[in-house]
Amino acid sequence: MSETMTLPLPVPASAGPRRALTMLTALALVAGSVPSPARAAKVERGPVDNPYVGATAYLNPEWSVRAHAEPGGAAVADQPTAVWLDRIAAIDGTPGRMGLRGHLNTALAQGADLVQLTLYNLPGRDCDRRVSYGELAIDELDRYRSEFVDPIVAILADPSYAGLRIVTVVEPNSLPNLVTHTSPRPAATAGCDRVKAQGSHLAGIGYALARLATVPNVYAYLDASHHGQLGWSTDGAATAALLHQAASTAGSTPSAVHGFTVNVANYSVLREPYLDADDVVNGQPVRDTAWIAGNAYVDELPYAQQLRQLLVASGFSVRVGMLVDTSRNGWGGPARPTGPGPSTSAEEYVEAGRTDRRGYLGNWCNQVGAGLGVRPVAAPEAGIDAYAWIKPPGESDGASDVLGANRPYEPMCDPTYRPHLFPTVTSGAMQNAPPVGEWFPAHFRQLLANAWPPL
């Protein structure tokens, strides 16, 4: 049991039925037991257009305990977050952490109808980074199929879970890297060039989609990164074509894709209230400024809606929906602008008026100044199935320091590092961060303080 799970939390007298059940479930976890299914989920069975509508989403008690233990964390401790299956051992569970079947049983015990999972273990994962947190080498596609995807699908196909709507986010930070981080792009890495040549990402994702499609109550959402990676005019069509290729590989068809995710574990703001990508200030388009750097977007919702149109045009169903991860893109707090920037120059207009305070759109690790975003909600906009908390707030993106010979240095998590494409700014990462996936109290408290909308 991890340190954050050692102290049982009392059930508040004012807690509602679901909060009380969550706290009791947390106590069971601390005691080392996992609830068995209490009753079948209550939503209508069979495929639906939007699995989030009308459903009660599963509240992961492991995350809820950690959130509740932080000052002010009770305000959001009852929000649903996704369960990340990021290694083979996560399927059966590790010391102090439930496995997949434990989460599904607990969902039924809560009376939840919807469970959100993230599959994140491709061979050669994180090919764009100096540190690969994946366990499978580029040539271990067979292990990905037989030891990761197949056991997951076997559990999801258990009739006990047929009443759950199971949303699966398929492999964040994978296919988009084959657009932006392969030769001849300036951000190309040797790892991504090897992954592209090997074909392991396409074959792995195609296989996962094909197998998930055999379970009627599973809804697969394929990841499509965020506007800070794929928002340039050269990226949209290439991204849509690549996603379609993956969905047509290894036995999959585009019909296996229920929708797409954007901004997973990222920080791109939903909408910039005082800035538009088409603004012109003193005769200068804001797209020419250093921060926007030619991007077609300044925020995530327009990117998601436009990308959806490109995906439909490439051959996906007109019914596909988008999920936007809003877990850490709030950017509230005292640094949030209260109005447009000055019109003296485009640079000043952008710098003073933007709510996303990152120095560089590619900054992704434990960002200083970030806050919780819009709380999870179904069908908030046309074409958007949900705003969801896919990345559990408070879990670290990576360690800020060198961890030794067996844990290579990840520069983007170093607060002093300057990205090589934008050397005038730093990584924006917080200090004293623990390794990826571990609880980072200081970051969670910052997310609470800078939440937007405010808590």
N, C-alpha and C positions, 0 to 999 in steps of 0.2 A: 504494500500500500504506500502510495506516495505521501509526502509530508502534508500536502494540501488536503488529503482525504482522512487524516487521522482523527480529527475532532468531529464527532457527530453534531449535526445541527438540530436544534429544537424545532418542533413544528409550531409556528406562531399561532396563538389563539385566534387571530383574525384571518388566518389563511383560508382561502376558499378550498373547495374540494380538490381541485387539481393541484394547487400548491401543496396542500397537506399530503396528497398522495405522492407528490414528487419528493418531499422531505422524508417520508417513510421509506420510499424506494432508496433514497440516498443512505438512510440508516441501514437498510438491508445490505447495501454494497459495502459499507464500512464493516459490517459483521461478517462479510464474506459470502453472502448468499445472493442469489438472483431470483426475482419473482418468476413464477411460471405464468403462462397465459391465463388471465382471469376470465376473459370473455372475448367473443369475436368482435372485430371492429364494426362500427355501425353504419359506415357510408355505403352507398350503392356499389355493388360489385360490378366488375366488367370495366372495360376501357372507357375513360371519360376524356373530354377535350382538354380540361385543365384540372390536374389532380389536386391542386391547392384549394379550389373552390369548394366550400362546404365541409372541409376536412379539419380535424383537430390534429395539429402536428405534434410529433413526439418530442418531448423535452428530455434531453440527455442528462440524467441525474449526475453523472460524473462532472460535466461542465457546470451544472447548476450549483453543486456544492462549492466549487471553487469560486464561482461568481458571488454566491451568497456570503461567503466568508470575507469578502473585501468590503471596506467601508463604502456604503452606498450601493453595493452590488445587488441588494435585494430588489432594487427598482427594475432590474432586467433579468434576474435569475430565473424567471419563468418563461423566457423566450426560447423558441426551438432553434437548435443549431444542427448542422449536419454531423454525422459520424464519419470519420476519415478512416478508410481501409488503405493504409499506406505501406504495408508490408505483409508478407504471408502470415506472420505470427498474429497479426491483428484479427485475423478471421476467427481463431479460436480464443483469443484473448491473451493478455500478458499479465504479469503480476500487478495487481492494483487496477487493471483495466478490463472491462467486459469485452467479450467477443461478439461477433455478429448475432449469433443466436440469442445471447443474453440481452442485447439491445432490442431485438424484435419481440422477445418475450416480455420485456419491461414495457415496450410500447403497448402491447395488448393489456398488460396490467393497469396501465394508465388510462385505458380507454381511448388511446390515440388511433387515428385513422391513416395517418401519413407519416412515413419515415424517410428521412433524407440521408443518403449515403454518398460518399465521394470515393471513387476508385482511383487510386493514385500510386501505381507501382509498375509502370511500363519499363521494359528493358531499356537501359540508357536514359532513364528519366533525368530531368534537369540538365540536359546537354548544353544549355546556354550558360551554365554557371561553373565556377571553379570548383565548388563543392557539389557533388551529386549526392543527394540524400537517398537515392534509390538503392535498393539491395540487389537488383538484377542487372547483369552486364548486357551490353548491346546484343550479344549472341545468345541470350538465354530466353528466347521467345517461347520455347517449349515449356519452360518452367512457369512463365507467366500464364500460359494457357492451362496447364494441368494442375499447378499448385496454387494459383491465385484465382483466375476467373472461374474455372470449373467448380471448385468448392463453394465459392460465393453463390453461384447460380443454383447449386444443389440445395443450399440452405433456403434461398429465396423461394424455391419451388415447393417447399414443404407446405402441404395443404393447410397447416395451422395458421399460415400467414396470408392465406388467399384473400382475406378481407382487408388487408392493408394496401394502401397505395404506396408503392416503394419508388421514390424518385432516386435515380442514380446519376450523379454527375461523373461523366466519363473523362478521366485523365486530364485534369487542368495542366496548363503549362507544358503542352506537348506539341500538337500539330502546329500551332502558331509559330513555334520556334523554327519549324522547317520553312517558314516564309521569311522570317526576319534574321535568323541566325545561321544561315547557310550561304555559301559562296554564290555570287560575288558581293553579297551585302557587306557593308563595312562592319557590322556587328557579328559577322560569321565566326563560329568557333569550330575547332577541329572535332569536338564531340558531336555537334549537330550535323556536320558534314558526314561523319561516319554513320550516324543514325539514319540520315536520309539515304545514303548509299546502301545500307543494310536493309532498309524497308521495314524495320522492326516496329516503328510507331504505327504505320499504316496497317500492317498485318495484325498487330496486337489490338488496336482499337476496333478494326473490322471484326475480329474474332469476338471481342467482348460484346459488341453491339449485337452480333448474330446470336450469341448465347443468351444474353439478357432478353432478347425478343421472344424467346421460347416461354417466358413466364408472363402470363397475361396481365398481371397486376403490377408489372415493373414499367416505369416510365424513364427512358434513357435520354439524358440531356448531354450533348456533346459540347465540349468547351471551345470557346471562340475568343479567349483572351480579353483584352480591353482596349479602349481607344488610344491609350498611351503607347501601345505596341503596334496596333494595326490600323491606326486612324489616318494614315497617309493615302493619297490617291492611288498609289501603286500597290496597295495592300488588299483592298476590298475584294476585287475579282479573284485574285490569286488565293485568298483565304477561302472564299466560297467554293472554288474549284477543288482545293485540297480537302476540305471537309467532305465534299461530295465523293471524292475519290476514296477516302477512308471508309465512308458509309457504304461503299460499293465493293469492298475488299473482303476476302476471307469468309465468304458466305453471307455477308451482310448486304442489305439493300437500304436505300434512303428511308424506307418506311419504318426501319428499326429505330430511327431517331425521332423522339417525340418533341424535342426542342433543343435549345442551345443555352449555354451559360456565358455570361460576361462578368468581368471584374472579380472573379473568384480569388479570394485572399489578397485583393488589391485595394487601392485607396482612391480610385477615380470618383470624383463627386458626381452625383446624379445629374444635377443641373447647376450651371453657374447663373446666379440670379442677376448679376450686373455685367455680364460679358457674353457676347455671342461670337461664334466663329466668323461670321460675315461682317462684323463691325469694321468700320473704317474711321480712323482718327487722324485729323489733319492731313488727309489724303493718303495715309498709309494703312493698308489692311493689317489688322491685328495678327493675321496668320504669319506675317513676316517678322513678328517679334521673336526674341530669343527663347521665351518660354514655350510658345506654341510651335515654333520652328516648322511651319508649313503644314501642320496637322489640320485635317478637315474638321476636327471637332475640338471643343474645349471641355466637354462633359460626356457622361456615359450613356444617358438615356437616348439622345439622338443617334449615337453610334449603334446601340442595340437595335433601334427601330430601323435604321437604314440597312444594317447588316442583315436583318431578317428579310428585307426585300431582296437583297442580293442572293441570299440562300434559297429563297423560293424560286427566283429566276434561274438558279443553277440546277434545279430539279427536285428540291425538297417540297414536301406538302405545303399547301397554302395554310394549313392549320397548325404549323409548327409555332411554338411559343418560346419566349425568352425568359430566362431567370437572370436577375441582376443581384449580385452579392452586395448588400448594403451594410455588412457587418462593421466596416471600419472606414466608411467614406463620408462621415458627417461633417468634419472640419468646422465645428462650432468653437465656442470659447472666446476669450478676449481678442484673439487675433483675427476673428472673422470680420470681413468688411461689412459696413452698414450701408454702402451705396457705391455707385460707379467710381472708378478712378478718375483723375483729372484728365481733361481733354487736351492738355498741352502737348502730349506726344503719345504715340501708340504704346511705347514701352511703359511709360508711367501709368497709362490707362489700364494696361493688363496687370502690371505688378501690384497696383493699389486696389484693383477691383476683383481679383480672382480669389475665390474661397479655398480652392485647392492650393495649399501653401508649399507643396513640394518644390524643391529647386529644379527638379528634372522629372518629367513624366514617367521615366523608367525606374524611378526609385521605388522599391517594393518592400524593404525590410524594416519592420518595427518603426514606422515613421513618427518623427517628432511632430506634435501638434494635431495628429489625427484624432477623430472622435467616432463614437458609435453613429451609424447612419440611421435611416428610416427603419423602424421596427418591421419585422416580417408582416407582409400583407399580401393577400391574393388579388390578382387581376387589377393592379393599380393603374395601368395605362393600356391603350390599344396595342395588342401584340405581345404584351408582357404578362406571362403567367403569374409571376410573383416577384416581389422583392423578398429575398431570403438571406438568412445569415448562414452562408455556406462555411466560411471560415469562423470557427469559434473564437469570439473576441477574448483576448487575454492569452492565447497560445502564441508563443514566440515564432517569428519567421526565421530565426537563426541567431547564432551566438555572435556577440559584438567583438569578442577577443579570439586570439589563437588558442585552440584547445589542446594542442599537442600533436605529436607526429601522426597519430591515428585519426585526427579530426582536422582535415585541411582547412585553411583559412578562407573564409568567404568575404571578399572585400566589400560587397554591397551592404553587409551588416556591421561594418566598421564605421563608426561615426566620423572618422577623419578621412575616409576614402573619397577620392574624386573620380566619378565615372569617366572613362577615357574618351567617350564621345562628347561629354560636356564637362570639361575640366575646371570650369569656373565655379562649380557648385560641389557640395559634398553629397554623400549618400543619404543624408537626412535620417539616419538610423539612431535609435536611442542607445545610450550607454548601458553597460552592465546587463546585457540581454543574455538569457540562458540559451542552450541549444534549441534547435527547431522542435516545435511541438510541446516543449515544456511550458509550464505556467509562468507568466511574466507579470507579477503583480503591478509593477510600476506602469507598464503599458496599459493594463486593464484600467487602472485608476485614471490615467490620462484619457482613455477612451470615454469613461464616464463623465469626466469633467468637461470634455469638448464635444459631447453628443449634440447632434443636430438632426432633427428637432431636439431641443433640450429635454432632459428627463423631467 
